[in-house]
Amino acid sequence: MAADETRDGVALTNLDQRLFDGAGATKRDLVDYLDAVAGRIVPVLRDRALSVMRVRPGQRPFMQKNLPKYAPDWVRSVTAWAEASQRQVTYALCDDRRTLLWFANQRGYFL
């Protein structure tokens, strides 16, 4: 398979890179796994404000609450008060396979 591809209209990039330093899995492995379980996980995630753990090579994992400004306009969101950070946060909602694939391409998994 090519290193880049498109699924459900989502451009997937750098699929053959390791998920993070020391990982035996690639970004493709994460994308393939989440795509395979989309039918089961999306109904559980639907309409829930999500925090996302992000992992990148060379960096420590970090939690992302705010939906990034570069997120596609079709990724639904909800704004709510976050008590822990004492501010309004725009959380992502994962209501469909396309959004799940977009998050997988960001090397994100849900909390």
Secondary structure, DSSP 8 states (H G I E B T S, - for coil): --SSEEETTEEE--TTSBSSTT-S-BHHHHHHHHHHTHHHHHHHHTT--B-EEE--TTS--EEE-S--TTS-TTS-EEEEEETTTTEEEEEE---SHHHHHHHHHTTEEE-
